[in-house]
């Protein structure tokens, strides 16, 4: 074996990997999904029912302790007791994707952002919001979602941009706005589309 690549750090990593395989499973693991009839629920590591099978879909718990499920009202995130934590914005027939560690949720007709633990980071106060990209998210004040063919789109209101702390860094001034890409975002102003930078 080439000794140049077998460093003390590599040895610690290999030993840690071996320990992880040989050690028994941690008893505090999150419940795992199971199906009963047409419904899904969760069982604890001992095989006991932790959450009754009442869901149409039940995904694995994340390392942070939340799981995406589908109930009679649509997608939701639950905690290990089965309590609904929040309802995500739905994208491509599933819960919103995390971008910069945040995903969108909806409550009371408004959109906000939550982290991977299910904690609300930016309260739901926007008519609509696009995902974070390059450190900013386009958000709309006073817009409404309307159906356009198969999809829902935001109409009316004014768009601006917030940072991950929820601070408005580009004021509400645009008729529409897309996410930043390569340092620029496409925005609509006076009926015309143009590009802006972060300044």
Secondary structure as GFF3:
##gff-version 3
##sequence-region A 1 199
A	DSSP	three_ten_helix	3	5	.	.	.	ID=ss1
A	DSSP	alpha_helix	8	22	.	.	.	ID=ss2
A	DSSP	beta_strand	32	36	.	.	.	ID=ss3
A	DSSP	beta_strand	39	43	.	.	.	ID=ss4
A	DSSP	beta_strand	49	55	.	.	.	ID=ss5
A	DSSP	beta_strand	57	58	.	.	.	ID=ss6
A	DSSP	beta_strand	67	71	.	.	.	ID=ss7
A	DSSP	beta_strand	74	78	.	.	.	ID=ss8
A	DSSP	beta_strand	84	86	.	.	.	ID=ss9
A	DSSP	beta_strand	90	91	.	.	.	ID=ss10
A	DSSP	beta_strand	94	95	.	.	.	ID=ss11
A	DSSP	beta_strand	102	107	.	.	.	ID=ss12
A	DSSP	beta_strand	110	115	.	.	.	ID=ss13
A	DSSP	beta_strand	120	126	.	.	.	ID=ss14
A	DSSP	beta_strand	128	129	.	.	.	ID=ss15
A	DSSP	beta_strand	137	141	.	.	.	ID=ss16
A	DSSP	beta_strand	144	148	.	.	.	ID=ss17
A	DSSP	beta_strand	151	155	.	.	.	ID=ss18
A	DSSP	beta_strand	158	162	.	.	.	ID=ss19
A	DSSP	beta_strand	168	174	.	.	.	ID=ss20
A	DSSP	beta_strand	176	177	.	.	.	ID=ss21
A	DSSP	beta_strand	185	189	.	.	.	ID=ss22
A	DSSP	beta_strand	192	196	.	.	.	ID=ss23
###
